[in-house]
Amino acid sequence: MLEDAGGVELVENLGESDAEGRPKVAPWAGNAHVPQDVNFYEMGRHPWEDTPSSWRRDGFTEPSKAYFEAQFREAEKALYEDDLGGPRRYWPSKDAVESTHSEVEERGAELLQRRLYGELARAKRGVEPWAANLREKALEGKLPYRLEVATQAEKIYDDEYYRWFINPGHHPNPSGLTLGRPKDSDKSIEDRELERFLNTMLAGATLSSSSEEGEKALGEFAEEDEDEDATDTEKEKPDEDLV
């Protein structure tokens, strides 16, 4: 009995020999050979499904050791962790696997849930709340268009950005700002408090060191004011001889 992708074929006298010892059914002539100019992990690839792979997308390339080990783990799982339990002695053909029946549909639904919908739900849980709320409002059509997601500091770009928006008679960056944030925004609250404390200490030290000089200056100003008042009263007093 021979079985291939087309089905099962019953062959008469298969495996039997005649009186001279020659097989009654000629054996199949195969052209199987071991390639000598191929990478070892390249031999573990599928013979005709030559889909391009990317290290940036998948984390490995198909002829790599990681891909080979992943394929081996999948095959080992299919062999020993089947629903029936134990090693599988029967491997269905491609037509049998792709046929539409309940078991295949259930397995496909399980694969979709594990590899697509589960990944989407996991990625959705990783989205920040403000972005998720913004998307929900946009889908519902309740997005306030006056709401600006970007702050004013984020809208300030350099000249290399504004050079793409040059129109005749219109300055692309009228404010002339090239920094993306205020001058003191890079300082933390602790730095600001420390700076304020140091300024207060320096101001107090300056006042205490120059207190005597300040008193002297105030005394001189008071004396000058008294002299000016005296001269003003003398000018305002009428001359007695003239009277």
Secondary structure, 3 states (H helix, E strand, C coil): CEEECCEEECCCCCCCECCCCCECCCCCCCCCCCCCCCCCHHHHCCCCCCCCCCHHHHCCCCCCHHHHHHHHHHHHHHHHCCCCCCCCCCCCCHHHHHCCCHHHHHHHHHHHHHHHHHHHHHHHHCCCHHHHHHHHHHHHCCCCCCCCCCCCCCCCCCHHHHHHHCECCECCCCCCCCCCCCCCCCCCHHHHHHHHHHHHHHHHHHHHHCHHHHHHHHHHHHHHHHHHHHHHHHHHCCCCCCC
